[in-house]
C-alpha cells in the first residue's frame, strides 16, 4: 500500500476516515473493490466474508481414501 501513499491516502480515496482503517475495522464491502485495486489484491482478499475465498490460491487435490 505504500506505493499508493499508505493507509491514509487509501482511506481518502475511498471516502472513509483514516481512523476507521487504522483501528483495524473491516473495509466496508462497497469499498473493497477499490481498496483491493489500490493494494494490488482482489476483493476476495480484502473481504472474504463477503466475496468468498479467493480462487487464486494454490490448488489442493483431495486424496481418495
C-alpha positions as semicolon CSV with decimal commas, in nm:
position;residue;x (nm);y (nm);z (nm)
1;X;0,000;0,000;0,000
2;X;0,295;0,234;0,045
3;X;0,321;0,293;-0,331
4;X;-0,030;0,443;-0,311
5;X;0,051;0,673;-0,019
6;X;-0,026;0,437;0,267
7;X;-0,335;0,380;0,472
8;X;-0,431;0,746;0,500
9;X;-0,418;0,804;0,124
10;X;-0,625;0,493;0,052
11;X;-0,880;0,594;0,316
12;X;-0,917;0,934;0,149
13;X;-0,953;0,777;-0,196
14;X;-1,240;0,552;-0,086
15;X;-1,406;0,814;0,132
16;X;-1,362;0,669;0,478
17;X;-1,165;0,807;0,770
18;X;-0,805;0,719;0,840
19;X;-0,914;0,618;1,190
20;X;-1,158;0,363;1,051
21;X;-0,877;0,195;0,858
22;X;-0,611;0,230;1,125
23;X;-0,819;0,077;1,404
24;X;-0,838;-0,249;1,216
25;X;-1,204;-0,226;1,135
26;X;-1,320;-0,404;0,824
27;X;-1,327;-0,221;0,497
28;X;-1,692;-0,160;0,410
29;X;-1,797;-0,409;0,140
30;X;-1,879;-0,133;-0,107
31;X;-1,519;-0,005;-0,080
32;X;-1,350;-0,347;-0,100
33;X;-1,304;-0,342;-0,481
34;X;-1,134;0,000;-0,468
35;X;-0,913;-0,089;-0,172
36;X;-0,823;-0,417;-0,338
37;X;-0,729;-0,246;-0,665
38;X;-0,514;0,012;-0,485
39;X;-0,340;-0,257;-0,279
40;X;-0,288;-0,496;-0,569
41;X;-0,528;-0,751;-0,422
42;X;-0,868;-0,891;-0,509
43;X;-1,195;-0,810;-0,331
44;X;-1,185;-1,172;-0,212
45;X;-0,857;-1,097;-0,031
46;X;-0,993;-0,783;0,132
47;X;-1,336;-0,918;0,238
48;X;-1,353;-1,299;0,204
49;X;-1,659;-1,294;0,431
50;X;-1,850;-1,103;0,160
51;X;-1,688;-1,209;-0,168
52;X;-1,595;-1,564;-0,074
53;X;-1,250;-1,717;-0,068
54;X;-1,005;-1,618;-0,337
55;X;-0,970;-1,865;-0,619
56;X;-0,613;-1,754;-0,685
57;X;-0,460;-1,969;-0,413
58;X;-0,282;-2,298;-0,460
59;X;-0,481;-2,588;-0,596
60;X;-0,507;-2,872;-0,347
61;X;-0,634;-3,204;-0,470
62;X;-0,826;-3,423;-0,229
63;X;-0,699;-3,774;-0,181
64;X;-0,950;-4,055;-0,225
65;X;-0,936;-4,282;0,077
